């Protein structure tokens, strides 16, 4: 895979010191370690990314390995936000839909922004970069689909990024004893 930079359209243009978004970075051991650490940091700060606190990078590694296998097979693409020093601070995985009648849209998953970067617009920039990356992957892609866990305000965040709620499965996610959350499906039309 070749490294392609996907820039998010920031308000007022790119901001100095802010992450640049790279589509398909070289899959190295160092990158894997950094993404596992980012994933654990996000979960431990309360992020809804497939786990509940408290986790270690070692515990998220099997889930990350699934993404890495998809990358090796060419079905999954990694979009990563890195600082000027190359430190990963945001990720999203874009996956082609394998159903033969649904290849005109992509899945977006494992959307994460490091806690130090949250609340400052980095999440919106990541989502804009993901839309740009989807178009770069396939100009004929008509939309992006993602799911999120209810109860954390994520639906409102994604709506502010142009996503529409298109489905909800009540109590589909169990995050603890007697603590169930809805699995919410969102859609971004790319037109």
DRENKOLTOR-802588 format. One record per residue: residue number from 1; residue in three letters; x, y, z of N, C-alpha, C, O, CB in turn. Coordinates in steps of 0.05 Angstrom, whole numbers. Glycine has a CB too. Layout:
<sites>
<NUM; "ala"; <X; Y; Z>; <X; Y; Z>; <X; Y; Z>; <X; Y; Z>; <X; Y; Z>>
...
</sites>
This chain:
<sites>
<1; "unk"; <17; -24; 0>; <0; 0; 0>; <18; 25; 0>; <39; 25; 11>; <-19; 0; 24>>
<2; "unk"; <8; 45; -13>; <23; 70; -13>; <11; 89; 8>; <-12; 87; 15>; <22; 83; -41>>
<3; "unk"; <28; 107; 17>; <19; 126; 37>; <7; 150; 23>; <19; 162; 5>; <43; 135; 55>>
<4; "unk"; <-18; 156; 30>; <-32; 179; 19>; <-41; 197; 41>; <-52; 187; 61>; <-56; 169; 1>>
<5; "unk"; <-38; 222; 39>; <-46; 241; 59>; <-74; 250; 53>; <-80; 260; 31>; <-27; 265; 62>>
<6; "unk"; <-92; 248; 72>; <-119; 258; 70>; <-121; 281; 90>; <-119; 277; 114>; <-141; 236; 76>>
<7; "unk"; <-125; 305; 79>; <-127; 328; 97>; <-156; 335; 102>; <-173; 335; 84>; <-113; 353; 84>>
<8; "unk"; <-162; 340; 127>; <-189; 348; 135>; <-192; 378; 130>; <-173; 393; 136>; <-195; 340; 164>>
<9; "unk"; <-214; 386; 120>; <-218; 415; 116>; <-224; 428; 143>; <-247; 429; 153>; <-242; 420; 97>>
<10; "unk"; <-203; 439; 156>; <-206; 453; 181>; <-218; 480; 177>; <-215; 493; 157>; <-180; 454; 196>>
<11; "unk"; <-232; 489; 198>; <-243; 517; 197>; <-219; 536; 196>; <-201; 535; 213>; <-260; 523; 222>>
<12; "unk"; <-219; 552; 176>; <-197; 571; 173>; <-172; 559; 162>; <-151; 572; 162>; <-191; 584; 199>>
<13; "unk"; <-173; 535; 151>; <-150; 522; 139>; <-135; 505; 159>; <-143; 504; 183>; <-131; 543; 128>>
<14; "unk"; <-114; 491; 151>; <-100; 473; 168>; <-87; 488; 192>; <-78; 511; 188>; <-78; 458; 153>>
<15; "unk"; <-88; 476; 215>; <-77; 489; 239>; <-49; 478; 245>; <-45; 453; 245>; <-96; 485; 263>>
<16; "unk"; <-31; 495; 250>; <-3; 487; 256>; <-3; 470; 282>; <-16; 477; 301>; <15; 511; 259>>
<17; "unk"; <12; 448; 281>; <13; 431; 304>; <-9; 411; 307>; <-9; 394; 324>; <14; 447; 329>>
<18; "unk"; <-29; 413; 289>; <-51; 394; 290>; <-45; 370; 273>; <-27; 370; 256>; <-77; 408; 279>>
<19; "unk"; <-60; 348; 279>; <-54; 323; 264>; <-58; 326; 234>; <-75; 341; 225>; <-72; 301; 275>>
<20; "unk"; <-42; 311; 220>; <-47; 307; 191>; <-57; 279; 189>; <-50; 262; 205>; <-21; 312; 173>>
<21; "unk"; <-75; 274; 170>; <-88; 249; 167>; <-76; 233; 144>; <-75; 243; 122>; <-118; 252; 163>>
<22; "unk"; <-67; 209; 151>; <-53; 192; 132>; <-70; 168; 126>; <-78; 153; 145>; <-24; 184; 142>>
<23; "unk"; <-75; 163; 101>; <-89; 139; 93>; <-69; 118; 85>; <-51; 123; 69>; <-109; 145; 70>>
<24; "unk"; <-71; 94; 96>; <-54; 71; 90>; <-25; 76; 98>; <-7; 73; 81>; <-55; 66; 60>>
<25; "unk"; <-20; 82; 123>; <8; 84; 132>; <21; 56; 130>; <7; 36; 130>; <11; 96; 160>>
<26; "unk"; <47; 55; 129>; <61; 29; 128>; <55; 14; 154>; <58; 25; 176>; <92; 33; 125>>
<27; "unk"; <45; -11; 151>; <38; -26; 175>; <62; -38; 189>; <70; -61; 184>; <19; -49; 167>>
<28; "unk"; <74; -23; 207>; <98; -32; 221>; <90; -41; 249>; <68; -35; 259>; <119; -9; 222>>
<29; "unk"; <109; -54; 262>; <105; -62; 290>; <102; -38; 308>; <86; -38; 326>; <129; -80; 300>>
<30; "unk"; <117; -17; 302>; <115; 8; 318>; <87; 21; 315>; <76; 30; 335>; <137; 28; 309>>
<31; "unk"; <77; 20; 291>; <50; 31; 287>; <29; 15; 302>; <11; 26; 315>; <43; 32; 257>>
<32; "unk"; <32; -11; 301>; <13; -29; 315>; <14; -24; 345>; <-7; -22; 358>; <20; -58; 310>>
<33; "unk"; <38; -21; 356>; <41; -15; 385>; <28; 12; 392>; <15; 14; 412>; <71; -15; 393>>
<34; "unk"; <33; 32; 375>; <22; 59; 380>; <-8; 59; 379>; <-21; 72; 395>; <34; 79; 361>>
<35; "unk"; <-20; 45; 360>; <-49; 44; 357>; <-61; 28; 381>; <-82; 36; 391>; <-58; 31; 331>>
<36; "unk"; <-49; 7; 389>; <-58; -8; 413>; <-58; 10; 438>; <-77; 9; 454>; <-41; -34; 417>>
<37; "unk"; <-37; 25; 441>; <-35; 43; 464>; <-56; 65; 462>; <-69; 72; 482>; <-7; 56; 466>>
<38; "unk"; <-61; 76; 438>; <-81; 96; 434>; <-109; 85; 441>; <-124; 97; 456>; <-81; 107; 405>>
<39; "unk"; <-114; 61; 432>; <-140; 48; 436>; <-145; 44; 466>; <-166; 51; 476>; <-140; 20; 422>>
<40; "unk"; <-125; 35; 481>; <-127; 31; 510>; <-132; 58; 524>; <-148; 60; 542>; <-103; 18; 522>>
<41; "unk"; <-117; 79; 515>; <-121; 105; 527>; <-149; 116; 523>; <-161; 127; 541>; <-101; 125; 515>>
<42; "unk"; <-160; 112; 499>; <-187; 122; 493>; <-208; 107; 509>; <-225; 119; 521>; <-193; 118; 462>>
<43; "unk"; <-206; 80; 511>; <-225; 65; 527>; <-223; 72; 556>; <-244; 76; 569>; <-219; 34; 523>>
<44; "unk"; <-199; 75; 566>; <-196; 81; 595>; <-205; 109; 602>; <-209; 114; 626>; <-167; 77; 603>>
<45; "unk"; <-207; 126; 582>; <-218; 153; 587>; <-249; 153; 584>; <-261; 174; 585>; <-205; 173; 568>>
<46; "unk"; <-261; 130; 578>; <-290; 128; 576>; <-300; 125; 547>; <-324; 125; 543>; <-302; 152; 588>>
<47; "unk"; <-282; 123; 528>; <-290; 120; 500>; <-303; 93; 494>; <-295; 73; 506>; <-266; 124; 482>>
<48; "unk"; <-323; 94; 477>; <-338; 70; 470>; <-326; 58; 444>; <-337; 63; 422>; <-368; 77; 466>>
<49; "unk"; <-305; 42; 447>; <-292; 31; 424>; <-288; 1; 428>; <-266; -9; 426>; <-264; 45; 420>>
<50; "unk"; <-310; -13; 434>; <-310; -42; 435>; <-302; -54; 462>; <-302; -79; 464>; <-292; -52; 415>>
<51; "unk"; <-294; -38; 481>; <-286; -48; 507>; <-297; -29; 528>; <-308; -8; 522>; <-255; -49; 509>>
<52; "unk"; <-295; -37; 553>; <-302; -20; 576>; <-277; -18; 593>; <-260; -36; 593>; <-326; -31; 593>>
<53; "unk"; <-274; 5; 607>; <-250; 8; 623>; <-249; -14; 645>; <-270; -22; 655>; <-249; 36; 636>>
<54; "unk"; <-227; -22; 652>; <-200; -14; 646>; <-187; -36; 628>; <-190; -60; 634>; <-184; -10; 673>>
<55; "unk"; <-173; -27; 607>; <-160; -46; 589>; <-131; -38; 586>; <-123; -15; 591>; <-174; -47; 562>>
<56; "unk"; <-115; -57; 577>; <-87; -52; 570>; <-84; -54; 540>; <-101; -66; 526>; <-69; -73; 585>>
<57; "unk"; <-62; -44; 529>; <-57; -48; 501>; <-57; -78; 493>; <-66; -85; 471>; <-30; -36; 493>>
<58; "unk"; <-47; -95; 510>; <-47; -124; 505>; <-76; -134; 501>; <-80; -152; 485>; <-33; -139; 528>>
<59; "unk"; <-94; -124; 517>; <-122; -134; 515>; <-136; -125; 489>; <-155; -139; 480>; <-138; -125; 539>>
<60; "unk"; <-128; -102; 478>; <-141; -93; 453>; <-127; -105; 428>; <-138; -104; 406>; <-141; -63; 452>>
<61; "unk"; <-104; -116; 432>; <-88; -126; 409>; <-103; -146; 392>; <-101; -144; 367>; <-63; -139; 419>>
<62; "unk"; <-119; -166; 402>; <-133; -184; 385>; <-153; -169; 366>; <-156; -177; 343>; <-148; -205; 401>>
<63; "unk"; <-167; -149; 376>; <-185; -134; 360>; <-170; -118; 339>; <-178; -116; 315>; <-202; -114; 377>>
<64; "unk"; <-147; -107; 346>; <-130; -92; 327>; <-120; -112; 306>; <-118; -105; 282>; <-107; -78; 342>>
<65; "unk"; <-113; -136; 314>; <-103; -156; 295>; <-123; -161; 273>; <-115; -165; 250>; <-96; -182; 310>>
<66; "unk"; <-149; -161; 280>; <-169; -166; 260>; <-168; -144; 239>; <-171; -149; 215>; <-197; -166; 273>>
<67; "unk"; <-165; -119; 247>; <-162; -97; 228>; <-137; -100; 211>; <-137; -96; 187>; <-161; -69; 243>>
<68; "unk"; <-115; -108; 224>; <-90; -111; 209>; <-92; -134; 189>; <-80; -131; 167>; <-67; -117; 229>>
<69; "unk"; <-106; -155; 195>; <-110; -176; 175>; <-126; -165; 152>; <-120; -171; 129>; <-125; -201; 188>>
<70; "unk"; <-147; -150; 157>; <-163; -137; 136>; <-145; -119; 119>; <-149; -118; 94>; <-186; -122; 147>>
<71; "unk"; <-127; -105; 131>; <-109; -88; 116>; <-91; -105; 98>; <-87; -97; 75>; <-91; -71; 135>>
<72; "unk"; <-81; -127; 108>; <-64; -144; 92>; <-80; -156; 69>; <-68; -161; 47>; <-52; -166; 109>>
<73; "unk"; <-105; -162; 73>; <-122; -174; 52>; <-133; -153; 32>; <-144; -160; 12>; <-145; -188; 65>>
<74; "unk"; <-130; -127; 39>; <-139; -106; 22>; <-168; -98; 25>; <-179; -84; 9>; <-134; -113; -6>>
<75; "unk"; <-181; -108; 46>; <-209; -102; 51>; <-213; -79; 71>; <-234; -67; 73>; <-224; -126; 61>>
<76; "unk"; <-192; -73; 86>; <-193; -52; 107>; <-171; -32; 102>; <-149; -39; 94>; <-190; -65; 135>>
<77; "unk"; <-178; -7; 106>; <-158; 15; 103>; <-157; 31; 129>; <-177; 35; 142>; <-166; 34; 79>>
<78; "unk"; <-133; 38; 137>; <-129; 54; 162>; <-125; 83; 155>; <-109; 90; 138>; <-105; 43; 177>>
<79; "unk"; <-141; 100; 168>; <-137; 129; 168>; <-127; 136; 195>; <-140; 130; 215>; <-164; 144; 160>>
<80; "unk"; <-104; 149; 196>; <-93; 156; 222>; <-85; 185; 223>; <-74; 196; 204>; <-68; 138; 228>>
<81; "unk"; <-91; 197; 245>; <-83; 225; 250>; <-57; 225; 266>; <-57; 213; 288>; <-105; 241; 265>>
<82; "unk"; <-36; 237; 256>; <-11; 237; 269>; <-1; 265; 273>; <-7; 283; 257>; <10; 221; 253>>
<83; "unk"; <13; 269; 295>; <25; 296; 301>; <50; 299; 284>; <58; 281; 269>; <32; 298; 331>>
<84; "unk"; <61; 323; 285>; <86; 328; 270>; <108; 309; 278>; <126; 304; 261>; <95; 357; 275>>
<85; "unk"; <107; 298; 302>; <128; 279; 311>; <121; 250; 303>; <136; 231; 309>; <131; 280; 341>>
<86; "unk"; <98; 246; 289>; <89; 220; 280>; <74; 204; 301>; <69; 180; 297>; <113; 204; 272>>
<87; "unk"; <66; 217; 323>; <51; 203; 344>; <21; 201; 335>; <9; 221; 329>; <53; 219; 371>>
<88; "unk"; <10; 177; 335>; <-18; 174; 328>; <-36; 185; 350>; <-33; 179; 374>; <-24; 144; 324>>
<89; "unk"; <-55; 202; 342>; <-74; 214; 361>; <-103; 209; 353>; <-121; 217; 367>; <-69; 244; 364>>
<90; "unk"; <-107; 197; 330>; <-134; 192; 320>; <-133; 169; 300>; <-114; 167; 285>; <-147; 217; 308>>
<91; "unk"; <-154; 153; 299>; <-156; 132; 279>; <-185; 128; 270>; <-203; 135; 285>; <-144; 105; 290>>
<92; "unk"; <-187; 116; 247>; <-212; 105; 237>; <-205; 84; 217>; <-186; 88; 201>; <-231; 128; 225>>
<93; "unk"; <-220; 62; 217>; <-215; 41; 197>; <-239; 42; 178>; <-262; 42; 186>; <-213; 13; 211>>
<94; "unk"; <-233; 42; 152>; <-253; 40; 131>; <-252; 13; 119>; <-231; 3; 110>; <-249; 63; 109>>
<95; "unk"; <-275; -1; 118>; <-276; -28; 108>; <-296; -30; 85>; <-319; -21; 88>; <-282; -48; 130>>
<96; "unk"; <-287; -43; 64>; <-305; -48; 42>; <-327; -68; 50>; <-321; -86; 66>; <-290; -59; 17>>
<97; "unk"; <-351; -64; 41>; <-372; -82; 46>; <-369; -106; 28>; <-367; -103; 4>; <-400; -68; 42>>
<98; "unk"; <-369; -130; 40>; <-364; -154; 24>; <-389; -165; 11>; <-387; -182; -7>; <-352; -176; 42>>
<99; "unk"; <-412; -155; 18>; <-437; -164; 5>; <-438; -154; -24>; <-435; -130; -28>; <-462; -155; 21>>
<100; "unk"; <-443; -171; -42>; <-441; -164; -71>; <-462; -143; -79>; <-458; -130; -100>; <-445; -189; -88>>
<101; "unk"; <-483; -139; -64>; <-503; -119; -71>; <-499; -93; -55>; <-514; -74; -58>; <-531; -130; -65>>
<102; "unk"; <-479; -92; -38>; <-474; -69; -21>; <-446; -57; -23>; <-437; -44; -5>; <-480; -76; 7>>
<103; "unk"; <-433; -62; -45>; <-406; -52; -49>; <-404; -23; -54>; <-382; -12; -57>; <-393; -67; -71>>
<104; "unk"; <-426; -9; -55>; <-426; 20; -61>; <-424; 37; -36>; <-427; 61; -37>; <-451; 27; -76>>
<105; "unk"; <-420; 24; -13>; <-415; 40; 12>; <-394; 26; 29>; <-388; 2; 25>; <-441; 43; 28>>
<106; "unk"; <-382; 41; 48>; <-361; 31; 65>; <-370; 31; 94>; <-387; 48; 102>; <-335; 48; 62>>
<107; "unk"; <-359; 14; 110>; <-361; 14; 139>; <-339; 32; 151>; <-317; 31; 141>; <-360; -15; 151>>
<108; "unk"; <-346; 47; 171>; <-326; 62; 187>; <-327; 51; 215>; <-348; 49; 227>; <-332; 93; 186>>
<109; "unk"; <-304; 44; 226>; <-303; 32; 253>; <-278; 41; 268>; <-259; 52; 257>; <-305; 2; 251>>
<110; "unk"; <-279; 35; 294>; <-257; 41; 312>; <-248; 70; 308>; <-225; 76; 304>; <-234; 22; 307>>
<111; "unk"; <-268; 88; 310>; <-263; 117; 308>; <-254; 126; 335>; <-269; 125; 355>; <-290; 132; 298>>
<112; "unk"; <-229; 136; 337>; <-218; 144; 362>; <-202; 170; 360>; <-189; 175; 340>; <-200; 122; 373>>
<113; "unk"; <-204; 186; 381>; <-187; 210; 384>; <-176; 209; 412>; <-191; 205; 432>; <-204; 237; 379>>
<114; "unk"; <-150; 212; 414>; <-137; 211; 441>; <-150; 231; 460>; <-157; 253; 451>; <-107; 216; 438>>
<115; "unk"; <-154; 224; 485>; <-167; 242; 504>; <-154; 270; 505>; <-169; 289; 509>; <-166; 230; 531>>
<116; "unk"; <-128; 272; 501>; <-115; 299; 502>; <-125; 316; 479>; <-122; 341; 480>; <-85; 296; 501>>
<117; "unk"; <-136; 304; 458>; <-144; 319; 434>; <-174; 323; 432>; <-184; 337; 415>; <-134; 306; 409>>
<118; "unk"; <-189; 310; 450>; <-218; 312; 449>; <-228; 339; 459>; <-215; 352; 475>; <-231; 290; 467>>
<119; "unk"; <-251; 347; 447>; <-263; 373; 455>; <-251; 397; 442>; <-258; 420; 449>; <-261; 376; 484>>
<120; "unk"; <-233; 393; 422>; <-219; 416; 409>; <-224; 416; 379>; <-212; 432; 365>; <-190; 415; 415>>
<121; "unk"; <-241; 398; 369>; <-246; 397; 340>; <-232; 375; 325>; <-236; 372; 301>; <-239; 423; 329>>
<122; "unk"; <-215; 360; 339>; <-200; 339; 325>; <-219; 317; 316>; <-214; 304; 295>; <-178; 327; 344>>
<123; "unk"; <-240; 311; 331>; <-259; 291; 322>; <-273; 298; 297>; <-277; 282; 279>; <-279; 286; 344>>
<124; "unk"; <-282; 323; 295>; <-295; 333; 270>; <-275; 331; 246>; <-283; 323; 224>; <-305; 362; 274>>
<125; "unk"; <-251; 339; 251>; <-231; 337; 230>; <-226; 308; 222>; <-223; 302; 198>; <-204; 350; 239>>
<126; "unk"; <-226; 290; 241>; <-223; 261; 234>; <-246; 252; 217>; <-242; 238; 197>; <-221; 244; 260>>
<127; "unk"; <-271; 260; 224>; <-294; 251; 209>; <-293; 263; 180>; <-301; 250; 161>; <-320; 259; 223>>
<128; "unk"; <-285; 288; 178>; <-282; 300; 151>; <-261; 286; 135>; <-264; 281; 111>; <-276; 330; 153>>
<129; "unk"; <-239; 279; 148>; <-217; 264; 134>; <-227; 237; 126>; <-219; 227; 105>; <-192; 262; 153>>
<130; "unk"; <-244; 224; 142>; <-254; 198; 135>; <-272; 199; 110>; <-271; 182; 93>; <-271; 186; 159>>
<131; "unk"; <-288; 220; 108>; <-305; 224; 84>; <-287; 228; 60>; <-292; 217; 38>; <-324; 248; 88>>
<132; "unk"; <-266; 244; 63>; <-247; 248; 41>; <-233; 222; 33>; <-229; 216; 10>; <-226; 270; 48>>
<133; "unk"; <-225; 207; 54>; <-212; 181; 49>; <-230; 162; 34>; <-221; 147; 17>; <-202; 169; 75>>
<134; "unk"; <-255; 161; 42>; <-275; 144; 28>; <-276; 150; -1>; <-277; 132; -18>; <-303; 146; 41>>
<135; "unk"; <-277; 176; -8>; <-278; 184; -36>; <-252; 177; -50>; <-252; 170; -74>; <-283; 214; -38>>
<136; "unk"; <-229; 179; -36>; <-203; 171; -48>; <-202; 141; -53>; <-190; 132; -73>; <-180; 181; -30>>
<137; "unk"; <-213; 126; -35>; <-213; 97; -38>; <-229; 89; -63>; <-221; 71; -78>; <-225; 83; -13>>
<138; "unk"; <-253; 101; -66>; <-270; 95; -89>; <-288; 119; -94>; <-306; 124; -78>; <-286; 69; -84>>
<139; "unk"; <-284; 133; -115>; <-300; 157; -121>; <-330; 150; -125>; <-347; 168; -124>; <-290; 170; -146>>
<140; "unk"; <-336; 124; -130>; <-364; 116; -133>; <-378; 109; -107>; <-402; 102; -108>; <-366; 94; -153>>
<141; "unk"; <-364; 109; -85>; <-376; 103; -59>; <-398; 124; -53>; <-393; 148; -55>; <-355; 102; -36>>
<142; "unk"; <-421; 114; -46>; <-444; 131; -42>; <-449; 138; -13>; <-465; 156; -7>; <-469; 119; -53>>
<143; "unk"; <-436; 124; 6>; <-440; 130; 34>; <-422; 115; 52>; <-408; 97; 45>; <-469; 124; 41>>
<144; "unk"; <-423; 124; 78>; <-408; 111; 99>; <-428; 103; 121>; <-445; 119; 128>; <-385; 130; 110>>
<145; "unk"; <-425; 79; 131>; <-442; 69; 152>; <-425; 63; 176>; <-403; 53; 174>; <-457; 43; 143>>
<146; "unk"; <-435; 71; 200>; <-421; 64; 225>; <-441; 58; 246>; <-465; 64; 244>; <-403; 88; 233>>
<147; "unk"; <-432; 45; 267>; <-449; 40; 290>; <-436; 52; 315>; <-411; 55; 316>; <-454; 10; 294>>
<148; "unk"; <-452; 59; 334>; <-441; 69; 359>; <-459; 60; 382>; <-481; 50; 379>; <-440; 100; 359>>
<149; "unk"; <-448; 62; 406>; <-461; 55; 431>; <-476; 79; 441>; <-466; 101; 443>; <-440; 45; 452>>
<150; "unk"; <-502; 75; 448>; <-518; 97; 459>; <-509; 103; 488>; <-494; 89; 500>; <-548; 90; 459>>
<151; "unk"; <-519; 126; 498>; <-514; 133; 525>; <-490; 152; 530>; <-485; 159; 553>; <-511; 109; 541>>
<152; "unk"; <-476; 159; 509>; <-452; 176; 512>; <-454; 201; 496>; <-434; 217; 496>; <-428; 160; 505>>
<153; "unk"; <-476; 206; 482>; <-478; 230; 465>; <-465; 228; 438>; <-463; 247; 424>; <-467; 253; 480>>
<154; "unk"; <-457; 204; 431>; <-443; 200; 405>; <-462; 206; 382>; <-453; 216; 361>; <-432; 172; 403>>
<155; "unk"; <-488; 199; 385>; <-506; 204; 363>; <-507; 233; 355>; <-508; 240; 332>; <-535; 194; 371>>
<156; "unk"; <-507; 251; 375>; <-507; 280; 370>; <-481; 289; 357>; <-482; 305; 339>; <-511; 295; 396>>
<157; "unk"; <-459; 277; 366>; <-433; 284; 353>; <-434; 277; 324>; <-427; 293; 306>; <-410; 270; 367>>
<158; "unk"; <-441; 252; 318>; <-441; 243; 290>; <-462; 258; 273>; <-457; 264; 250>; <-448; 213; 289>>
<159; "unk"; <-484; 265; 285>; <-504; 282; 271>; <-492; 309; 263>; <-497; 319; 242>; <-530; 286; 288>>
<160; "unk"; <-476; 320; 281>; <-463; 346; 275>; <-442; 343; 253>; <-434; 364; 241>; <-450; 357; 300>>
<161; "unk"; <-434; 319; 247>; <-415; 313; 225>; <-430; 305; 200>; <-417; 297; 180>; <-395; 292; 233>>
<162; "unk"; <-456; 306; 199>; <-472; 300; 176>; <-484; 273; 175>; <-498; 266; 155>; <-455; 304; 152>>
<163; "unk"; <-479; 256; 195>; <-491; 229; 196>; <-520; 230; 204>; <-528; 247; 220>; <-474; 211; 214>>
<164; "unk"; <-535; 211; 194>; <-564; 209; 201>; <-567; 182; 215>; <-557; 162; 206>; <-582; 211; 176>>
<165; "unk"; <-583; 182; 237>; <-589; 156; 250>; <-609; 142; 232>; <-630; 153; 224>; <-601; 161; 278>>
<166; "unk"; <-603; 117; 225>; <-620; 101; 207>; <-630; 75; 220>; <-645; 60; 208>; <-606; 95; 182>>
<167; "unk"; <-621; 69; 244>; <-629; 45; 258>; <-619; 44; 286>; <-599; 57; 293>; <-620; 21; 243>>
<168; "unk"; <-633; 28; 302>; <-626; 25; 331>; <-636; -2; 340>; <-659; -9; 337>; <-638; 49; 348>>
<169; "unk"; <-618; -17; 353>; <-626; -42; 365>; <-624; -38; 396>; <-602; -35; 407>; <-607; -66; 356>>
<170; "unk"; <-647; -38; 409>; <-647; -32; 438>; <-632; -54; 454>; <-634; -78; 448>; <-676; -31; 448>>
<171; "unk"; <-617; -45; 473>; <-603; -62; 492>; <-585; -83; 479>; <-581; -105; 490>; <-623; -76; 510>>
<172; "unk"; <-574; -78; 456>; <-558; -97; 441>; <-529; -99; 452>; <-515; -118; 447>; <-557; -90; 412>>
<173; "unk"; <-521; -79; 467>; <-493; -78; 477>; <-494; -79; 508>; <-507; -63; 521>; <-478; -52; 468>>
<174; "unk"; <-480; -99; 519>; <-479; -101; 548>; <-452; -91; 557>; <-431; -103; 551>; <-484; -131; 557>>
<175; "unk"; <-451; -69; 572>; <-426; -58; 582>; <-421; -64; 611>; <-400; -58; 622>; <-426; -28; 577>>
<176; "unk"; <-441; -76; 624>; <-437; -84; 652>; <-463; -98; 662>; <-483; -99; 648>; <-431; -59; 670>>
<177; "unk"; <-461; -107; 686>; <-484; -120; 698>; <-508; -101; 699>; <-506; -79; 711>; <-478; -130; 727>>
<178; "unk"; <-529; -109; 686>; <-554; -92; 684>; <-549; -65; 671>; <-564; -46; 676>; <-565; -88; 712>>
<179; "unk"; <-529; -63; 654>; <-523; -38; 640>; <-522; -45; 610>; <-502; -54; 600>; <-496; -25; 650>>
<180; "unk"; <-544; -40; 597>; <-547; -46; 568>; <-550; -21; 553>; <-563; -2; 562>; <-571; -65; 563>>
<181; "unk"; <-538; -20; 529>; <-540; 4; 512>; <-550; -4; 485>; <-548; -27; 476>; <-512; 18; 509>>
<182; "unk"; <-562; 16; 471>; <-571; 11; 444>; <-547; 11; 425>; <-528; 24; 429>; <-592; 32; 435>>
<183; "unk"; <-550; -5; 404>; <-531; -6; 382>; <-543; 12; 360>; <-564; 5; 348>; <-525; -35; 371>>
<184; "unk"; <-531; 35; 355>; <-543; 55; 337>; <-528; 55; 311>; <-503; 55; 310>; <-541; 84; 350>>
<185; "unk"; <-543; 53; 289>; <-531; 54; 262>; <-535; 81; 250>; <-557; 93; 251>; <-545; 32; 244>>
<186; "unk"; <-513; 92; 239>; <-513; 119; 227>; <-503; 117; 198>; <-488; 99; 191>; <-496; 139; 243>>
<187; "unk"; <-511; 136; 182>; <-505; 136; 153>; <-497; 164; 145>; <-511; 184; 152>; <-530; 126; 137>>
<188; "unk"; <-476; 166; 130>; <-468; 191; 118>; <-470; 188; 87>; <-454; 174; 76>; <-439; 199; 126>>
<189; "unk"; <-489; 202; 75>; <-491; 201; 46>; <-468; 217; 34>; <-464; 240; 42>; <-518; 210; 35>>
<190; "unk"; <-454; 206; 14>; <-432; 221; 2>; <-440; 233; -25>; <-426; 250; -36>; <-408; 202; -2>>
<191; "unk"; <-463; 226; -35>; <-474; 238; -59>; <-454; 238; -81>; <-460; 248; -103>; <-483; 266; -54>>
</sites>
